[in-house]
Amino acid sequence: MINLERLIALRKSFSLNQKEAAAIMNVSREAYCMYETGLRKPSVDSLSVLADYYRVSLDYIAGRSEVKSRYVDYTFKQRYILRYLSDVSEKSLNVIISVVDEDISPHAF
C-alpha cells in the first residue's frame, strides 16, 4: 500500500525530519519511523494528510502512479472561474464555451 522509498524521498524533498513528518500526520515519531521502515502501515486518512501536504496523489505515494502531482497551479482568475462554474446556467456555459473556443481555435495544437 505504500512505497517506502517515495515516502522517504518526499519527506526529504521538503527538508523534514521524521519528527516533523510525524507531527503533520498527528502520530508519534516512533510510529512514523515504523511507517518508513515498513514495520507498520499508516491509515489511509494519515496518508491523505501527507499527500495533501506534499501535494501528491495517494497513488503516487503507494507507487501505483508515476504522476507526482494531482494539483494544477491555476492562476487567481482561473480559480475564480472554477469556483463559480457549477452555479452557471446552461446558457451561460454555452456562451463561455464559445468565447473560449474563439480564443484557442487559432492556437490549437
Secondary structure as UniProt FT lines:
FT   HELIX           4..13
FT   TURN            14..15
FT   HELIX           18..25
FT   HELIX           29..37
FT   HELIX           44..54
FT   HELIX           58..62
FT   HELIX           76..84
FT   HELIX           85..87
FT   HELIX           90..104
FT   HELIX           105..107
//
